Amino acid sequence: MKERIFKRKIYSRILQWKIDRAGRTALLIKGARRVGKSTITREFAQREYRTHIIIDFAKVGDDVRRLFDDMTDMNFFFLQLQAIFHTTLHERESVIIFDEVQFCPKARQAIKYLVEDGRYDYIETGSLLSIRRNIEGILIPSEETRITMYPMDYEEFLWAIGDQQTMELIKYSYDNLKRLDDDLHRRLMRQFRLYMLVGGMPQAVNAYLDTNNLAMTDEVKREILELYSDDLRKIDPSGRISRIFESIPGELAKSKLRFEVGGVIENADKLNYDDIWKDLEDSMIVNFAYRTSDPNVGMGLHKDMNTFRLYLADTGLFITLAFLDRDVADNDIYTKLLSDKLSADMGYVYENVVAQMLKTAGHSLYYYTFPTDATRKNHYEIDFLISKGKKIDPIEVKSSGYRTHKSLDVFCEKYSSCVGMPIILYTKSLQKEKSLLYLPVYMTPLL
C-alpha cells in the first residue's frame, strides 16, 4: 500500500508555535490513536529543522529510557542521545520528538529542564488517556503548549482526493447565501456522503485512494476499531467501557434523550461510572454532547454532567461499528448512503457527522430538551446549540429534505431573546426563509 503524506491544517498551528514560542515551551499534540500525530510531527521536523531526532517510546530500548533517569548533566545527556541516534543536533536549529510520550513518564517530566536549557525544540505526541494514567509520581511540566489533533475534516478529505476547489465554492455560497444549482448540489452531496463512509482516519483514506474500494476501506476501519477495543479492555478488564463504546450507534438509533448505560450494562445503577466517562472522554475516540439546563451564552456553566449523548469522533468508524456484526460484503449501507437512499431511521448517521464537524471546528457540543406539556412524557429537542457572540444558534439535523421543525419553532419562541440564527442542516441546497437558515450538511464546518 502506498504511503501518502496528507495535507493537514494542524501543520500551520505547529509552525505558529515554533515561531511564537521560539523554544520557550514544548509542544504536546494530543489526539486519538491513528489520527496522524506521528506522521505530521515527522513531516514538520523534516521540513522546518536542520536536523531532528525522533524517540518513539513505544519501540526504544532501555538504553534510551535510562537517559532520563538523571538530567543533571545536560551536555552528557545530549552527547549520548546524538551517539545513539547517529544525528548531530544544532542549537536552535534542531527538534527532538518524543513520540508516544505516555510510555516514558520520566521523559515528559524532563521537558521542564530541557526547555529551560533552551538549545533545541521539543514536540511530544500521545494519547491523553494514556498520558493521564502514566503521571503518578512525576512533576507535570508547565512548559507545554497543548493542541488537539482530530481525524481529517471534510476539507482535508477533499484535498486528499485531489479536490482543491470545492470547499472554496462552498465557502462562497455560505458567505454570500448563494444557492447552488441543483445538479451541482447533488454532486457535492454525493462527494460528502463518500466522506461519511470513508471517514477521516488517514489509514482509511489511504486505503480508499489505493483501492477505490469501500469494502477494502472498511477492513482497515475494522482494524482500527479492534485496536480501540483492545486499548479499552486494557484500561478496564471488566469490559464495561468497551461495551459502552461498541453500543454507541445502537443507543443513538433509539433516539433517546440521553445515553442510558442501563441498556448496555446490567445492574448499572449500582456502579460508579465517573472514571469510565473520564477515560472515554480522554481517549478522544468519542465525542460527548452534554445537555445544558440553560440554553444561553455560557452553556458550560449549566451542563448536566450526568445527561449526555455519545458520538464517535469519526463517522467512517461509526458506520463500520454500526454494522460490525455483518460481513462487509453484506453491508448495503454503503450503496444506500452513496445513492441517497438511506432510510429515515438512519438519521443518526448524519447527527454523528455533524457532531464530528462541530467538534473539529472548535465548538463544544451541547443539546437541549424540554417537555411539550405538563405531563413531561414527551419532549422537544434541539440537536445542537452553538454560541455566536452574545447569541445562541440552535441546530436541527435532518437526514433528508424533510422541512417540519416544531421543536425549533417552539424553542425560538420560548427563548427569543437569546436566539441568533436558527439553522436546519439537511440534504438539500441552501435556502433562507425569514429568520430560518437551511444549510446543506456539508456547510457544517463553516458554522
URTAPE-V903614 format. One record per backbone hydrogen bond with DSSP energy under -1.0 kcal/mol. CO is the residue of the C=O (numbers start at 1). NH is the residue of the N-H. If there is no record, write none. Layout:
# URTAPE-V903614
co = (CO;CO)
nh = (NH;NH)
This chain:
# URTAPE-V903614
co = (8;9;10;11;12;13;14;15;16;17;18;21;26;27;28;29;30;32;36;37;38;39;40;41;42;43;44;45;51;53;55;56;56;61;62;64;65;66;73;74;75;76;77;78;79;80;81;82;90;93;93;94;95;96;97;98;99;100;101;104;104;105;106;108;109;110;111;112;113;114;119;121;122;123;124;125;126;127;128;129;131;135;143;145;147;153;154;155;156;157;158;159;165;166;167;168;169;170;171;172;173;181;182;183;184;185;186;187;188;189;190;191;192;193;194;195;200;201;202;203;204;205;206;207;208;213;214;215;216;217;218;219;220;221;222;223;224;225;226;227;228;229;230;231;232;236;239;240;241;242;243;245;247;248;249;252;260;261;261;265;267;268;273;274;275;276;277;278;279;285;287;289;290;291;294;298;299;302;304;307;308;309;311;314;315;316;317;318;321;323;327;328;330;332;333;334;335;336;337;343;344;346;347;348;349;350;351;352;353;354;355;356;357;358;359;365;366;367;368;370;373;378;380;382;384;386;388;391;392;393;394;395;396;400;405;406;407;408;409;410;411;415;418;422;423;424;425;426;431;433;436;437;438;439;440;441;443;444)
nh = (11;12;14;15;16;17;18;19;20;21;22;24;145;124;147;126;149;35;40;41;42;43;44;45;46;47;48;49;95;97;99;59;60;65;66;67;68;69;77;78;79;80;81;82;83;84;85;87;93;50;51;121;53;123;55;125;57;103;104;107;108;109;110;111;112;114;115;116;117;118;92;96;27;98;29;101;31;131;132;133;134;138;26;28;30;157;158;159;160;161;163;162;169;170;171;172;173;174;175;176;178;185;186;187;188;189;190;191;192;193;194;195;196;197;198;199;152;205;206;207;208;209;210;211;212;217;218;219;220;221;222;223;224;225;226;227;228;229;230;231;232;233;234;235;236;239;243;244;245;246;247;248;251;252;253;255;263;264;265;268;270;271;277;278;279;280;281;282;283;313;311;309;367;304;296;301;302;293;307;291;259;289;287;318;319;320;321;322;324;326;330;331;332;336;337;338;339;341;340;346;347;349;351;352;353;354;355;356;357;358;359;360;361;363;362;290;385;292;382;380;376;372;370;368;395;393;391;388;420;386;423;384;425;427;409;410;411;412;413;414;415;418;392;437;396;439;398;441;438;436;433;424;431;426;443;444;446;447)
